[in-house]
Amino acid sequence: MIYLDHAATTPLDPRVLDAMMPWLTEHWGNPSSLHAAGRRARAAVEDVRERVAAFIGARPGEIVFGSGGSESDGLCLLGTAAARAGRGRHVLTTPIEHHAVLHCAERLARDGFDVEYLPVDAEGFVSPEALAARLRNDTILVSVMHANNEIGTIQPIAELGARCAERDVPFHTDAVQSLGELPIDVRAAHISLLAASAHKIHGPKGVGFAYVRTGLRPEPRILGGSQERGRRAGTENVAGIVGLGAAVALLEQERASRTEHCRQLRDRLIAGLLSIEGAWLNGPRGERLANNVNVSFDHVSGENLLVLLDGEGIAVSTGSACSSGATDPSHVLLALGGARDRAHGSLRLTVGKDNTEAEIDLAIDALRRASKQLRDLAPRSPARVGETT
């Protein structure tokens, strides 16, 4: 199989699995227990907390372990809005967020918060000036993702964070896609809240973390015990957390080389795909994640392309993996002002550290054949396109 869907999930690195195995087989203590087995598990969790905190420029006490990016987004948005509702009810976000954020925004709107969506340009960028102009005295939270999961747009996160800091408004960013690709310093970028997930960086599924700046106290979303300093109940997933720490440790050593490798493959893929008739690149050429390519094909369904490529052993996506079962066009591409038919014809290909140039060339050739096959079957004459009855 040629796997080009790393934005959906990444293969578990064998070195990460090796680090996890003792905690799956030999060391099963509960980190909240006071006996030796529990203390050993607690030490492992706290070691990873320190590593993750250092990796993003945070303090260990500001890291909250949980089940992944979606849970962390929920804690940061719903929890912070609930905790700060007495100060105001205005929340700012964007229309191109991951659904983990958008569905939280919808919930807040149903609960009586005034949720406003910042405009984005044709490449998906949020203007710091536009953000500053929409901050109000009753704004209690701003959420803008670091890098878009569908089109790879990298936001000017430090500038956006600075605008929020000037008005003392907490700034949240979903960093699920960016953690493995871009350096993050939460203090330098004025980030107050952040969400990340292990399985996007060659770690295990089912574990991630939230960064919650000292002084913020989001109301917990999961109740029960007093784990994670009362911010997230439930026995910690020790093996998963150890796997997250191992994945971060490997990132510390290899991110620069991984990023450059992916950037070269990405550019090779873009050049090859744009040589295909009717192909369009979605998102920017620069300020784009090194592993991300999103293209649309005129008169071709992205879902049909995916099926044909899957038949040849090539794994890609039609957009966000979390909505891949939906038939609606990409909400991200529609928010950029794209036509619905082009949004329907979009395909996302995301490369990883183990892909090769030979695989990229095979994927380009397969897409060239598949798009031609589907284009030849599509009615395109002026008399039929847009025809009404």
Secondary structure, 3 states (H helix, E strand, C coil): CEECECCCCCCCCHHHHHHHHHHHHCCCCCCCCCCHHHHHHHHHHHHHHHHHHHHHCCCHHHEEEECCHHHHHHHHHHHHHHHHHHHCCEEEECCCCCHHHHHHHHHHHHCCCEEEECCCCCCCCCCHHHHHHHCCCCEEEEECCCECCCCCEECCHHHHHHHHHHCCCCEEEECCCCCCCCCCCCCCCCCCEEEEEHHHCCCCCCCEEEEECCCCCCCCCCCCCCCHHHCCCCCCCHHHHHHHHHHHHHHHHHHHHHHHHHHHHHHHHHHHHHCCCCEEECCCCCCECCCEEEEEECCCCHHHHHHHHHHCCEECECCCHHHCCCCCCCHHHHHCCCCHHHHHCEEEEECCCCCCHHHHHHHHHHHHHHHHHHHHHCCCCCCCCCCCC
